[in-house]
Amino acid sequence: MHAPPPLPSGVQINVGTMSAGEEGEAPDPEFRRRIEELAAREDFGGEESQRELRDLVSDAVSGLTHEGQGPVSRRRLG
């Protein structure tokens, strides 16, 4: 086994475990719907679908609002 490379300056990683019941809120059903909708498309492996998937993941990870439209999890893709 090799040691992992050092972390960049200012980056810290904390590893631990969670007790039962610490998982927080249930997953957003709107995100689930959007993921399932993308996965069901015939062109899921295509460039446009993959771009939409990347956008969806970015929305989920960022948790930011977009142009004052409320949480991104409630915003619909065009």
ZIZIPE-V883963 format. One record per residue. RES is the residue in three letters. PHI is phi in degrees with one decimal (* if undefined). PSI is psi as a letter, one per 40 degrees, with the letter a starting at -180 (999 if undefined). Layout:
res=RES phi=PHI psi=PSI
res=RES phi=PHI psi=PSI
//
This chain:
res=MET phi=* psi=i
res=HIS phi=-109.6 psi=i
res=ALA phi=-69.6 psi=i
res=PRO phi=-67.7 psi=i
res=PRO phi=-65.9 psi=i
res=PRO phi=-66.4 psi=i
res=LEU phi=-75.8 psi=i
res=PRO phi=-61.6 psi=i
res=SER phi=-56.8 psi=h
res=GLY phi=87.5 psi=e
res=VAL phi=-102.4 psi=h
res=GLN phi=-131.1 psi=i
res=ILE phi=-121.9 psi=h
res=ASN phi=-114.2 psi=h
res=VAL phi=-115.7 psi=h
res=GLY phi=-162.0 psi=a
res=THR phi=-122.5 psi=i
res=MET phi=-113.7 psi=i
res=SER phi=-83.1 psi=i
res=ALA phi=-57.9 psi=h
res=GLY phi=92.3 psi=e
res=GLU phi=-92.9 psi=e
res=GLU phi=-69.6 psi=e
res=GLY phi=83.6 psi=a
res=GLU phi=-70.4 psi=i
res=ALA phi=-68.2 psi=i
res=PRO phi=-56.4 psi=i
res=ASP phi=-68.3 psi=h
res=PRO phi=-63.2 psi=d
res=GLU phi=-67.4 psi=d
res=PHE phi=-62.3 psi=d
res=ARG phi=-59.4 psi=d
res=ARG phi=-60.6 psi=d
res=ARG phi=-64.8 psi=d
res=ILE phi=-64.8 psi=d
res=GLU phi=-62.3 psi=d
res=GLU phi=-62.8 psi=d
res=LEU phi=-63.5 psi=d
res=ALA phi=-64.9 psi=d
res=ALA phi=-80.6 psi=e
res=ARG phi=-69.7 psi=i
res=GLU phi=-64.2 psi=d
res=ASP phi=-97.5 psi=f
res=PHE phi=-54.9 psi=d
res=GLY phi=-81.1 psi=e
res=GLY phi=-75.1 psi=i
res=GLU phi=-60.5 psi=d
res=GLU phi=-65.5 psi=d
res=SER phi=-63.9 psi=d
res=GLN phi=-66.9 psi=d
res=ARG phi=-64.3 psi=d
res=GLU phi=-63.7 psi=d
res=LEU phi=-64.7 psi=d
res=ARG phi=-61.0 psi=d
res=ASP phi=-62.3 psi=d
res=LEU phi=-63.1 psi=d
res=VAL phi=-63.8 psi=d
res=SER phi=-60.2 psi=d
res=ASP phi=-60.4 psi=d
res=ALA phi=-64.0 psi=d
res=VAL phi=-74.5 psi=d
res=SER phi=-71.5 psi=d
res=GLY phi=63.1 psi=e
res=LEU phi=-89.4 psi=i
res=THR phi=-89.3 psi=i
res=HIS phi=-124.6 psi=h
res=GLU phi=51.6 psi=f
res=GLY phi=68.1 psi=e
res=GLN phi=-93.3 psi=e
res=GLY phi=87.4 psi=a
res=PRO phi=-56.7 psi=i
res=VAL phi=-63.5 psi=d
res=SER phi=-66.9 psi=e
res=ARG phi=-101.9 psi=e
res=ARG phi=-87.7 psi=h
res=ARG phi=-95.1 psi=i
res=LEU phi=-77.5 psi=i
res=GLY phi=-71.6 psi=999
//
